[in-house]
Amino acid sequence: MKTTIPSAEAVADKKWYVVDAQGQTLGRLATAVAGVLRGKHKPGYTPFLDMGDYVIVVNAAGIKVTGKKLDQKTYFSHSDYVGGVKETTLRKMLAEHPERVIEHAVKGMLPKGALGSAMFRKLHVYAGPEHEQQAQKPEELKI
């Protein structure tokens, strides 16, 4: 048996998908989007190549979470100064920047390093129903 590695022409064939996040559960939506960004839905999936497609997520403000996550889930950031830790709850993050919630969840599911960064750049998240990628003619992706 021989192992085939996809050529550059096969990897270059990228599609655009649009996903409506209204009423979707955060984790389930993020895993599906991360799988499309990695290219796991394609038959020639190769873990060390960027075979994924572009994904546009609209209505990010309409996602839901289960349990007490709105008040108990926290996001941390650090300013690199002593005592510079900032803490934000999921409820506050959804109110101020709902697109960052989905971006943070998807980014954690992608590979770390240059490959994951290249995959993450193909994700576009919008809080409302409108997006700027109409010229790419994205297909609707049901999750």
Secondary structure, DSSP 8 states (H G I E B T S, - for coil): -------HHHHH---EEEEE-TT-BHHHHHHHHHHHHHTTTSTT--TTS----EEEEE-GGG-B--TTHHHH-EEEEE-SSTT-EEEEEHHHHHHH-HHHHHHHHHHTTS-SSHHHHHHHTTEEE-SSS--S-GGG--EE---
